[in-house]
Protein backbone atom coordinates (compact mmCIF):
# COMPACT_ATOMS: atom_id res chain seq x y z
CA UNK A 1 0.00 0.00 0.00
CA UNK A 2 2.91 2.34 0.59
CA UNK A 3 3.77 2.56 -3.10
CA UNK A 4 0.16 3.28 -4.06
CA UNK A 5 -0.14 5.89 -1.30
CA UNK A 6 3.08 7.63 -2.34
CA UNK A 7 2.02 7.56 -5.99
CA UNK A 8 -1.29 9.21 -5.11
CA UNK A 9 0.42 11.81 -2.93
CA UNK A 10 2.90 12.67 -5.68
CA UNK A 11 0.36 13.08 -8.49
CA UNK A 12 -2.06 15.06 -6.30
CA UNK A 13 -1.88 18.80 -5.87
CA UNK A 14 -1.34 19.89 -2.27
CA UNK A 15 -1.28 23.36 -0.75
CA UNK A 16 2.48 22.95 -0.28
CA UNK A 17 3.33 21.50 -3.72
CA UNK A 18 2.04 21.14 -7.27
CA UNK A 19 1.00 17.76 -8.64
CA UNK A 20 3.81 15.79 -10.22
CA UNK A 21 3.37 14.06 -13.56
CA UNK A 22 2.92 10.31 -13.73
CA UNK A 23 6.42 10.01 -15.17
CA UNK A 24 7.98 11.98 -12.31
CA UNK A 25 6.03 10.00 -9.70
CA UNK A 26 7.22 6.70 -11.20
CA UNK A 27 10.79 8.02 -11.30
CA UNK A 28 10.65 8.92 -7.60
CA UNK A 29 9.21 5.52 -6.70
CA UNK A 30 11.89 3.77 -8.77
CA UNK A 31 14.56 5.74 -6.88
CA UNK A 32 13.17 4.25 -3.65
CA UNK A 33 13.28 0.69 -5.00
CA UNK A 34 15.12 -1.51 -2.52
CA UNK A 35 15.24 1.26 0.08
CA UNK A 36 11.79 2.62 0.82
CA UNK A 37 9.89 0.14 -1.38
CA UNK A 38 10.17 -3.60 -1.81
CA UNK A 39 11.64 -4.20 -5.29
CA UNK A 40 8.90 -6.73 -6.10
CA UNK A 41 6.23 -4.13 -5.30
CA UNK A 42 7.89 -1.55 -7.57
CA UNK A 43 8.13 -4.15 -10.33
CA UNK A 44 4.43 -4.98 -9.89
CA UNK A 45 3.50 -1.30 -10.05
CA UNK A 46 5.51 -0.87 -13.23
CA UNK A 47 3.84 -3.92 -14.77
CA UNK A 48 0.42 -2.27 -14.41
CA UNK A 49 1.33 1.41 -14.52
CA UNK A 50 -1.19 2.03 -17.30
CA UNK A 51 -3.90 0.90 -14.86
CA UNK A 52 -2.52 3.23 -12.19
CA UNK A 53 -2.78 6.12 -14.66
CA UNK A 54 -6.35 5.17 -15.64
CA UNK A 55 -7.51 4.95 -12.03
CA UNK A 56 -5.80 8.24 -11.17
CA UNK A 57 -7.44 9.97 -14.13
CA UNK A 58 -10.84 8.56 -13.23
CA UNK A 59 -10.71 9.79 -9.62
CA UNK A 60 -8.70 12.98 -10.13
CA UNK A 61 -9.94 15.97 -8.11
CA UNK A 62 -11.59 18.59 -10.25
CA UNK A 63 -10.32 22.11 -9.82
mmCIF file of the N, C-alpha and C atoms, coordinates in Angstrom:
data_MODEL
# 
_entry.id   MODEL 
# 
loop_
_atom_site.group_PDB 
_atom_site.id 
_atom_site.type_symbol 
_atom_site.label_atom_id 
_atom_site.label_alt_id 
_atom_site.label_comp_id 
_atom_site.label_asym_id 
_atom_site.label_entity_id 
_atom_site.label_seq_id 
_atom_site.pdbx_PDB_ins_code 
_atom_site.Cartn_x 
_atom_site.Cartn_y 
_atom_site.Cartn_z 
_atom_site.occupancy 
_atom_site.B_iso_or_equiv 
_atom_site.pdbx_formal_charge 
_atom_site.auth_seq_id 
_atom_site.auth_comp_id 
_atom_site.auth_asym_id 
_atom_site.auth_atom_id 
_atom_site.pdbx_PDB_model_num 
ATOM 1   N N  . UNK A 1 1  ? 0.811   -1.193 0.000   1.00 0.00 ? 1  UNK A N  1 
ATOM 2   C CA . UNK A 1 1  ? 0.000   0.000  0.000   1.00 0.00 ? 1  UNK A CA 1 
ATOM 3   C C  . UNK A 1 1  ? 0.859   1.263  0.000   1.00 0.00 ? 1  UNK A C  1 
ATOM 4   N N  . UNK A 1 2  ? 2.065   1.156  0.518   1.00 0.00 ? 2  UNK A N  1 
ATOM 5   C CA . UNK A 1 2  ? 2.912   2.343  0.594   1.00 0.00 ? 2  UNK A CA 1 
ATOM 6   C C  . UNK A 1 2  ? 3.187   2.927  -0.788  1.00 0.00 ? 2  UNK A C  1 
ATOM 7   N N  . UNK A 1 3  ? 3.470   2.066  -1.753  1.00 0.00 ? 3  UNK A N  1 
ATOM 8   C CA . UNK A 1 3  ? 3.771   2.560  -3.104  1.00 0.00 ? 3  UNK A CA 1 
ATOM 9   C C  . UNK A 1 3  ? 2.556   3.247  -3.708  1.00 0.00 ? 3  UNK A C  1 
ATOM 10  N N  . UNK A 1 4  ? 1.380   2.674  -3.538  1.00 0.00 ? 4  UNK A N  1 
ATOM 11  C CA . UNK A 1 4  ? 0.155   3.285  -4.064  1.00 0.00 ? 4  UNK A CA 1 
ATOM 12  C C  . UNK A 1 4  ? -0.125  4.610  -3.363  1.00 0.00 ? 4  UNK A C  1 
ATOM 13  N N  . UNK A 1 5  ? 0.087   4.666  -2.062  1.00 0.00 ? 5  UNK A N  1 
ATOM 14  C CA . UNK A 1 5  ? -0.142  5.893  -1.304  1.00 0.00 ? 5  UNK A CA 1 
ATOM 15  C C  . UNK A 1 5  ? 0.820   6.995  -1.733  1.00 0.00 ? 5  UNK A C  1 
ATOM 16  N N  . UNK A 1 6  ? 2.086   6.644  -1.903  1.00 0.00 ? 6  UNK A N  1 
ATOM 17  C CA . UNK A 1 6  ? 3.082   7.633  -2.337  1.00 0.00 ? 6  UNK A CA 1 
ATOM 18  C C  . UNK A 1 6  ? 2.757   8.107  -3.756  1.00 0.00 ? 6  UNK A C  1 
ATOM 19  N N  . UNK A 1 7  ? 2.387   7.177  -4.629  1.00 0.00 ? 7  UNK A N  1 
ATOM 20  C CA . UNK A 1 7  ? 2.021   7.556  -5.994  1.00 0.00 ? 7  UNK A CA 1 
ATOM 21  C C  . UNK A 1 7  ? 0.887   8.584  -5.970  1.00 0.00 ? 7  UNK A C  1 
ATOM 22  N N  . UNK A 1 8  ? -0.158  8.290  -5.200  1.00 0.00 ? 8  UNK A N  1 
ATOM 23  C CA . UNK A 1 8  ? -1.294  9.213  -5.111  1.00 0.00 ? 8  UNK A CA 1 
ATOM 24  C C  . UNK A 1 8  ? -0.860  10.570 -4.551  1.00 0.00 ? 8  UNK A C  1 
ATOM 25  N N  . UNK A 1 9  ? -0.053  10.564 -3.523  1.00 0.00 ? 9  UNK A N  1 
ATOM 26  C CA . UNK A 1 9  ? 0.416   11.815 -2.932  1.00 0.00 ? 9  UNK A CA 1 
ATOM 27  C C  . UNK A 1 9  ? 1.236   12.632 -3.933  1.00 0.00 ? 9  UNK A C  1 
ATOM 28  N N  . UNK A 1 10 ? 2.051   11.967 -4.719  1.00 0.00 ? 10 UNK A N  1 
ATOM 29  C CA . UNK A 1 10 ? 2.899   12.672 -5.679  1.00 0.00 ? 10 UNK A CA 1 
ATOM 30  C C  . UNK A 1 10 ? 2.108   13.279 -6.840  1.00 0.00 ? 10 UNK A C  1 
ATOM 31  N N  . UNK A 1 11 ? 1.096   12.565 -7.324  1.00 0.00 ? 11 UNK A N  1 
ATOM 32  C CA . UNK A 1 11 ? 0.359   13.076 -8.487  1.00 0.00 ? 11 UNK A CA 1 
ATOM 33  C C  . UNK A 1 11 ? -0.769  14.027 -8.091  1.00 0.00 ? 11 UNK A C  1 
ATOM 34  N N  . UNK A 1 12 ? -0.986  14.188 -6.782  1.00 0.00 ? 12 UNK A N  1 
ATOM 35  C CA . UNK A 1 12 ? -2.058  15.060 -6.302  1.00 0.00 ? 12 UNK A CA 1 
ATOM 36  C C  . UNK A 1 12 ? -1.510  16.425 -5.909  1.00 0.00 ? 12 UNK A C  1 
ATOM 37  N N  . UNK A 1 13 ? -2.242  17.451 -6.257  1.00 0.00 ? 13 UNK A N  1 
ATOM 38  C CA . UNK A 1 13 ? -1.875  18.802 -5.869  1.00 0.00 ? 13 UNK A CA 1 
ATOM 39  C C  . UNK A 1 13 ? -2.126  18.959 -4.372  1.00 0.00 ? 13 UNK A C  1 
ATOM 40  N N  . UNK A 1 14 ? -1.204  19.585 -3.691  1.00 0.00 ? 14 UNK A N  1 
ATOM 41  C CA . UNK A 1 14 ? -1.339  19.891 -2.275  1.00 0.00 ? 14 UNK A CA 1 
ATOM 42  C C  . UNK A 1 14 ? -1.097  21.384 -2.103  1.00 0.00 ? 14 UNK A C  1 
ATOM 43  N N  . UNK A 1 15 ? -1.491  21.917 -0.976  1.00 0.00 ? 15 UNK A N  1 
ATOM 44  C CA . UNK A 1 15 ? -1.282  23.355 -0.748  1.00 0.00 ? 15 UNK A CA 1 
ATOM 45  C C  . UNK A 1 15 ? 0.201   23.692 -0.718  1.00 0.00 ? 15 UNK A C  1 
ATOM 46  N N  . UNK A 1 16 ? 1.043   22.728 -0.411  1.00 0.00 ? 16 UNK A N  1 
ATOM 47  C CA . UNK A 1 16 ? 2.478   22.954 -0.280  1.00 0.00 ? 16 UNK A CA 1 
ATOM 48  C C  . UNK A 1 16 ? 3.288   22.506 -1.493  1.00 0.00 ? 16 UNK A C  1 
ATOM 49  N N  . UNK A 1 17 ? 2.601   21.930 -2.526  1.00 0.00 ? 17 UNK A N  1 
ATOM 50  C CA . UNK A 1 17 ? 3.331   21.495 -3.719  1.00 0.00 ? 17 UNK A CA 1 
ATOM 51  C C  . UNK A 1 17 ? 2.367   21.297 -4.882  1.00 0.00 ? 17 UNK A C  1 
ATOM 52  N N  . UNK A 1 18 ? 2.873   21.454 -6.090  1.00 0.00 ? 18 UNK A N  1 
ATOM 53  C CA . UNK A 1 18 ? 2.036   21.142 -7.266  1.00 0.00 ? 18 UNK A CA 1 
ATOM 54  C C  . UNK A 1 18 ? 1.988   19.629 -7.476  1.00 0.00 ? 18 UNK A C  1 
ATOM 55  N N  . UNK A 1 19 ? 1.072   19.184 -8.291  1.00 0.00 ? 19 UNK A N  1 
ATOM 56  C CA . UNK A 1 19 ? 0.997   17.760 -8.639  1.00 0.00 ? 19 UNK A CA 1 
ATOM 57  C C  . UNK A 1 19 ? 2.160   17.419 -9.565  1.00 0.00 ? 19 UNK A C  1 
ATOM 58  N N  . UNK A 1 20 ? 2.779   16.269 -9.329  1.00 0.00 ? 20 UNK A N  1 
ATOM 59  C CA . UNK A 1 20 ? 3.814   15.786 -10.221 1.00 0.00 ? 20 UNK A CA 1 
ATOM 60  C C  . UNK A 1 20 ? 3.167   14.992 -11.353 1.00 0.00 ? 20 UNK A C  1 
ATOM 61  N N  . UNK A 1 21 ? 3.849   14.886 -12.459 1.00 0.00 ? 21 UNK A N  1 
ATOM 62  C CA . UNK A 1 21 ? 3.371   14.059 -13.563 1.00 0.00 ? 21 UNK A CA 1 
ATOM 63  C C  . UNK A 1 21 ? 3.498   12.590 -13.184 1.00 0.00 ? 21 UNK A C  1 
ATOM 64  N N  . UNK A 1 22 ? 2.804   11.755 -13.927 1.00 0.00 ? 22 UNK A N  1 
ATOM 65  C CA . UNK A 1 22 ? 2.918   10.307 -13.726 1.00 0.00 ? 22 UNK A CA 1 
ATOM 66  C C  . UNK A 1 22 ? 4.378   9.881  -13.874 1.00 0.00 ? 22 UNK A C  1 
ATOM 67  N N  . UNK A 1 23 ? 5.026   10.385 -14.904 1.00 0.00 ? 23 UNK A N  1 
ATOM 68  C CA . UNK A 1 23 ? 6.424   10.006 -15.171 1.00 0.00 ? 23 UNK A CA 1 
ATOM 69  C C  . UNK A 1 23 ? 7.334   10.363 -13.996 1.00 0.00 ? 23 UNK A C  1 
ATOM 70  N N  . UNK A 1 24 ? 7.154   11.555 -13.442 1.00 0.00 ? 24 UNK A N  1 
ATOM 71  C CA . UNK A 1 24 ? 7.981   11.985 -12.308 1.00 0.00 ? 24 UNK A CA 1 
ATOM 72  C C  . UNK A 1 24 ? 7.678   11.135 -11.073 1.00 0.00 ? 24 UNK A C  1 
ATOM 73  N N  . UNK A 1 25 ? 6.407   10.826 -10.843 1.00 0.00 ? 25 UNK A N  1 
ATOM 74  C CA . UNK A 1 25 ? 6.034   9.997  -9.697  1.00 0.00 ? 25 UNK A CA 1 
ATOM 75  C C  . UNK A 1 25 ? 6.666   8.617  -9.806  1.00 0.00 ? 25 UNK A C  1 
ATOM 76  N N  . UNK A 1 26 ? 6.610   8.023  -10.988 1.00 0.00 ? 26 UNK A N  1 
ATOM 77  C CA . UNK A 1 26 ? 7.216   6.705  -11.196 1.00 0.00 ? 26 UNK A CA 1 
ATOM 78  C C  . UNK A 1 26 ? 8.725   6.784  -10.997 1.00 0.00 ? 26 UNK A C  1 
ATOM 79  N N  . UNK A 1 27 ? 9.344   7.840  -11.481 1.00 0.00 ? 27 UNK A N  1 
ATOM 80  C CA . UNK A 1 27 ? 10.789  8.019  -11.303 1.00 0.00 ? 27 UNK A CA 1 
ATOM 81  C C  . UNK A 1 27 ? 11.152  8.062  -9.818  1.00 0.00 ? 27 UNK A C  1 
ATOM 82  N N  . UNK A 1 28 ? 10.386  8.803  -9.035  1.00 0.00 ? 28 UNK A N  1 
ATOM 83  C CA . UNK A 1 28 ? 10.651  8.918  -7.597  1.00 0.00 ? 28 UNK A CA 1 
ATOM 84  C C  . UNK A 1 28 ? 10.478  7.564  -6.912  1.00 0.00 ? 28 UNK A C  1 
ATOM 85  N N  . UNK A 1 29 ? 9.438   6.838  -7.283  1.00 0.00 ? 29 UNK A N  1 
ATOM 86  C CA . UNK A 1 29 ? 9.210   5.518  -6.696  1.00 0.00 ? 29 UNK A CA 1 
ATOM 87  C C  . UNK A 1 29 ? 10.335  4.561  -7.084  1.00 0.00 ? 29 UNK A C  1 
ATOM 88  N N  . UNK A 1 30 ? 10.778  4.622  -8.335  1.00 0.00 ? 30 UNK A N  1 
ATOM 89  C CA . UNK A 1 30 ? 11.887  3.768  -8.766  1.00 0.00 ? 30 UNK A CA 1 
ATOM 90  C C  . UNK A 1 30 ? 13.165  4.087  -7.990  1.00 0.00 ? 30 UNK A C  1 
ATOM 91  N N  . UNK A 1 31 ? 13.378  5.357  -7.664  1.00 0.00 ? 31 UNK A N  1 
ATOM 92  C CA . UNK A 1 31 ? 14.561  5.736  -6.881  1.00 0.00 ? 31 UNK A CA 1 
ATOM 93  C C  . UNK A 1 31 ? 14.516  5.121  -5.484  1.00 0.00 ? 31 UNK A C  1 
ATOM 94  N N  . UNK A 1 32 ? 13.318  4.855  -4.971  1.00 0.00 ? 32 UNK A N  1 
ATOM 95  C CA . UNK A 1 32 ? 13.172  4.251  -3.653  1.00 0.00 ? 32 UNK A CA 1 
ATOM 96  C C  . UNK A 1 32 ? 13.141  2.734  -3.664  1.00 0.00 ? 32 UNK A C  1 
ATOM 97  N N  . UNK A 1 33 ? 13.301  2.159  -4.842  1.00 0.00 ? 33 UNK A N  1 
ATOM 98  C CA . UNK A 1 33 ? 13.277  0.693  -4.995  1.00 0.00 ? 33 UNK A CA 1 
ATOM 99  C C  . UNK A 1 33 ? 14.429  0.084  -4.203  1.00 0.00 ? 33 UNK A C  1 
ATOM 100 N N  . UNK A 1 34 ? 14.095  -0.853 -3.327  1.00 0.00 ? 34 UNK A N  1 
ATOM 101 C CA . UNK A 1 34 ? 15.118  -1.508 -2.520  1.00 0.00 ? 34 UNK A CA 1 
ATOM 102 C C  . UNK A 1 34 ? 15.499  -0.748 -1.271  1.00 0.00 ? 34 UNK A C  1 
ATOM 103 N N  . UNK A 1 35 ? 14.962  0.458  -1.114  1.00 0.00 ? 35 UNK A N  1 
ATOM 104 C CA . UNK A 1 35 ? 15.237  1.256  0.085   1.00 0.00 ? 35 UNK A CA 1 
ATOM 105 C C  . UNK A 1 35 ? 13.926  1.512  0.816   1.00 0.00 ? 35 UNK A C  1 
ATOM 106 N N  . UNK A 1 36 ? 13.083  2.307  0.215   1.00 0.00 ? 36 UNK A N  1 
ATOM 107 C CA . UNK A 1 36 ? 11.787  2.616  0.816   1.00 0.00 ? 36 UNK A CA 1 
ATOM 108 C C  . UNK A 1 36 ? 10.727  1.620  0.375   1.00 0.00 ? 36 UNK A C  1 
ATOM 109 N N  . UNK A 1 37 ? 10.879  1.067  -0.817  1.00 0.00 ? 37 UNK A N  1 
ATOM 110 C CA . UNK A 1 37 ? 9.892   0.142  -1.376  1.00 0.00 ? 37 UNK A CA 1 
ATOM 111 C C  . UNK A 1 37 ? 10.520  -1.205 -1.690  1.00 0.00 ? 37 UNK A C  1 
ATOM 112 N N  . UNK A 1 38 ? 9.763   -2.253 -1.441  1.00 0.00 ? 38 UNK A N  1 
ATOM 113 C CA . UNK A 1 38 ? 10.172  -3.605 -1.813  1.00 0.00 ? 38 UNK A CA 1 
ATOM 114 C C  . UNK A 1 38 ? 10.322  -3.651 -3.335  1.00 0.00 ? 38 UNK A C  1 
ATOM 115 N N  . UNK A 1 39 ? 11.448  -4.147 -3.845  1.00 0.00 ? 39 UNK A N  1 
ATOM 116 C CA . UNK A 1 39 ? 11.644  -4.203 -5.294  1.00 0.00 ? 39 UNK A CA 1 
ATOM 117 C C  . UNK A 1 39 ? 10.523  -4.934 -6.032  1.00 0.00 ? 39 UNK A C  1 
ATOM 118 N N  . UNK A 1 40 ? 9.979   -5.982 -5.445  1.00 0.00 ? 40 UNK A N  1 
ATOM 119 C CA . UNK A 1 40 ? 8.898   -6.727 -6.098  1.00 0.00 ? 40 UNK A CA 1 
ATOM 120 C C  . UNK A 1 40 ? 7.641   -5.872 -6.227  1.00 0.00 ? 40 UNK A C  1 
ATOM 121 N N  . UNK A 1 41 ? 7.403   -5.014 -5.250  1.00 0.00 ? 41 UNK A N  1 
ATOM 122 C CA . UNK A 1 41 ? 6.234   -4.129 -5.302  1.00 0.00 ? 41 UNK A CA 1 
ATOM 123 C C  . UNK A 1 41 ? 6.419   -3.086 -6.402  1.00 0.00 ? 41 UNK A C  1 
ATOM 124 N N  . UNK A 1 42 ? 7.611   -2.531 -6.503  1.00 0.00 ? 42 UNK A N  1 
ATOM 125 C CA . UNK A 1 42 ? 7.887   -1.554 -7.566  1.00 0.00 ? 42 UNK A CA 1 
ATOM 126 C C  . UNK A 1 42 ? 7.745   -2.224 -8.930  1.00 0.00 ? 42 UNK A C  1 
ATOM 127 N N  . UNK A 1 43 ? 8.265   -3.420 -9.064  1.00 0.00 ? 43 UNK A N  1 
ATOM 128 C CA . UNK A 1 43 ? 8.132   -4.148 -10.331 1.00 0.00 ? 43 UNK A CA 1 
ATOM 129 C C  . UNK A 1 43 ? 6.666   -4.394 -10.675 1.00 0.00 ? 43 UNK A C  1 
ATOM 130 N N  . UNK A 1 44 ? 5.864   -4.742 -9.665  1.00 0.00 ? 44 UNK A N  1 
ATOM 131 C CA . UNK A 1 44 ? 4.432   -4.980 -9.890  1.00 0.00 ? 44 UNK A CA 1 
ATOM 132 C C  . UNK A 1 44 ? 3.729   -3.695 -10.312 1.00 0.00 ? 44 UNK A C  1 
ATOM 133 N N  . UNK A 1 45 ? 4.079   -2.588 -9.677  1.00 0.00 ? 45 UNK A N  1 
ATOM 134 C CA . UNK A 1 45 ? 3.499   -1.297 -10.055 1.00 0.00 ? 45 UNK A CA 1 
ATOM 135 C C  . UNK A 1 45 ? 3.847   -0.964 -11.504 1.00 0.00 ? 45 UNK A C  1 
ATOM 136 N N  . UNK A 1 46 ? 5.082   -1.170 -11.870 1.00 0.00 ? 46 UNK A N  1 
ATOM 137 C CA . UNK A 1 46 ? 5.508   -0.865 -13.234 1.00 0.00 ? 46 UNK A CA 1 
ATOM 138 C C  . UNK A 1 46 ? 4.817   -1.761 -14.261 1.00 0.00 ? 46 UNK A C  1 
ATOM 139 N N  . UNK A 1 47 ? 4.507   -2.986 -13.859 1.00 0.00 ? 47 UNK A N  1 
ATOM 140 C CA . UNK A 1 47 ? 3.838   -3.916 -14.772 1.00 0.00 ? 47 UNK A CA 1 
ATOM 141 C C  . UNK A 1 47 ? 2.417   -3.488 -15.096 1.00 0.00 ? 47 UNK A C  1 
ATOM 142 N N  . UNK A 1 48 ? 1.813   -2.702 -14.200 1.00 0.00 ? 48 UNK A N  1 
ATOM 143 C CA . UNK A 1 48 ? 0.420   -2.267 -14.409 1.00 0.00 ? 48 UNK A CA 1 
ATOM 144 C C  . UNK A 1 48 ? 0.290   -0.744 -14.343 1.00 0.00 ? 48 UNK A C  1 
ATOM 145 N N  . UNK A 1 49 ? 1.364   -0.046 -14.674 1.00 0.00 ? 49 UNK A N  1 
ATOM 146 C CA . UNK A 1 49 ? 1.331   1.411  -14.524 1.00 0.00 ? 49 UNK A CA 1 
ATOM 147 C C  . UNK A 1 49 ? 0.257   2.071  -15.374 1.00 0.00 ? 49 UNK A C  1 
ATOM 148 N N  . UNK A 1 50 ? -0.108  1.467  -16.490 1.00 0.00 ? 50 UNK A N  1 
ATOM 149 C CA . UNK A 1 50 ? -1.195  2.031  -17.295 1.00 0.00 ? 50 UNK A CA 1 
ATOM 150 C C  . UNK A 1 50 ? -2.512  1.998  -16.523 1.00 0.00 ? 50 UNK A C  1 
ATOM 151 N N  . UNK A 1 51 ? -2.697  0.978  -15.700 1.00 0.00 ? 51 UNK A N  1 
ATOM 152 C CA . UNK A 1 51 ? -3.902  0.903  -14.865 1.00 0.00 ? 51 UNK A CA 1 
ATOM 153 C C  . UNK A 1 51 ? -3.852  1.946  -13.751 1.00 0.00 ? 51 UNK A C  1 
ATOM 154 N N  . UNK A 1 52 ? -2.667  2.175  -13.186 1.00 0.00 ? 52 UNK A N  1 
ATOM 155 C CA . UNK A 1 52 ? -2.518  3.231  -12.186 1.00 0.00 ? 52 UNK A CA 1 
ATOM 156 C C  . UNK A 1 52 ? -2.919  4.581  -12.781 1.00 0.00 ? 52 UNK A C  1 
ATOM 157 N N  . UNK A 1 53 ? -2.454  4.851  -13.998 1.00 0.00 ? 53 UNK A N  1 
ATOM 158 C CA . UNK A 1 53 ? -2.781  6.121  -14.657 1.00 0.00 ? 53 UNK A CA 1 
ATOM 159 C C  . UNK A 1 53 ? -4.280  6.228  -14.906 1.00 0.00 ? 53 UNK A C  1 
ATOM 160 N N  . UNK A 1 54 ? -4.906  5.155  -15.351 1.00 0.00 ? 54 UNK A N  1 
ATOM 161 C CA . UNK A 1 54 ? -6.347  5.173  -15.645 1.00 0.00 ? 54 UNK A CA 1 
ATOM 162 C C  . UNK A 1 54 ? -7.161  5.414  -14.381 1.00 0.00 ? 54 UNK A C  1 
ATOM 163 N N  . UNK A 1 55 ? -6.788  4.756  -13.302 1.00 0.00 ? 55 UNK A N  1 
ATOM 164 C CA . UNK A 1 55 ? -7.507  4.949  -12.032 1.00 0.00 ? 55 UNK A CA 1 
ATOM 165 C C  . UNK A 1 55 ? -7.304  6.372  -11.525 1.00 0.00 ? 55 UNK A C  1 
ATOM 166 N N  . UNK A 1 56 ? -6.083  6.868  -11.608 1.00 0.00 ? 56 UNK A N  1 
ATOM 167 C CA . UNK A 1 56 ? -5.799  8.237  -11.166 1.00 0.00 ? 56 UNK A CA 1 
ATOM 168 C C  . UNK A 1 56 ? -6.599  9.250  -11.981 1.00 0.00 ? 56 UNK A C  1 
ATOM 169 N N  . UNK A 1 57 ? -6.670  9.056  -13.280 1.00 0.00 ? 57 UNK A N  1 
ATOM 170 C CA . UNK A 1 57 ? -7.442  9.966  -14.132 1.00 0.00 ? 57 UNK A CA 1 
ATOM 171 C C  . UNK A 1 57 ? -8.930  9.912  -13.790 1.00 0.00 ? 57 UNK A C  1 
ATOM 172 N N  . UNK A 1 58 ? -9.413  8.721  -13.523 1.00 0.00 ? 58 UNK A N  1 
ATOM 173 C CA . UNK A 1 58 ? -10.839 8.557  -13.226 1.00 0.00 ? 58 UNK A CA 1 
ATOM 174 C C  . UNK A 1 58 ? -11.234 9.265  -11.935 1.00 0.00 ? 58 UNK A C  1 
ATOM 175 N N  . UNK A 1 59 ? -10.383 9.231  -10.941 1.00 0.00 ? 59 UNK A N  1 
ATOM 176 C CA . UNK A 1 59 ? -10.708 9.789  -9.623  1.00 0.00 ? 59 UNK A CA 1 
ATOM 177 C C  . UNK A 1 59 ? -9.998  11.101 -9.298  1.00 0.00 ? 59 UNK A C  1 
ATOM 178 N N  . UNK A 1 60 ? -9.427  11.715 -10.325 1.00 0.00 ? 60 UNK A N  1 
ATOM 179 C CA . UNK A 1 60 ? -8.705  12.976 -10.128 1.00 0.00 ? 60 UNK A CA 1 
ATOM 180 C C  . UNK A 1 60 ? -9.648  14.048 -9.593  1.00 0.00 ? 60 UNK A C  1 
ATOM 181 N N  . UNK A 1 61 ? -9.160  14.836 -8.628  1.00 0.00 ? 61 UNK A N  1 
ATOM 182 C CA . UNK A 1 61 ? -9.943  15.972 -8.106  1.00 0.00 ? 61 UNK A CA 1 
ATOM 183 C C  . UNK A 1 61 ? -10.129 16.995 -9.192  1.00 0.00 ? 61 UNK A C  1 
ATOM 184 N N  . UNK A 1 62 ? -11.327 17.521 -9.285  1.00 0.00 ? 62 UNK A N  1 
ATOM 185 C CA . UNK A 1 62 ? -11.585 18.590 -10.254 1.00 0.00 ? 62 UNK A CA 1 
ATOM 186 C C  . UNK A 1 62 ? -11.256 19.916 -9.585  1.00 0.00 ? 62 UNK A C  1 
ATOM 187 N N  . UNK A 1 63 ? -10.709 20.817 -10.380 1.00 0.00 ? 63 UNK A N  1 
ATOM 188 C CA . UNK A 1 63 ? -10.319 22.115 -9.820  1.00 0.00 ? 63 UNK A CA 1 
ATOM 189 C C  . UNK A 1 63 ? -11.354 23.155 -10.099 1.00 0.00 ? 63 UNK A C  1 
# 
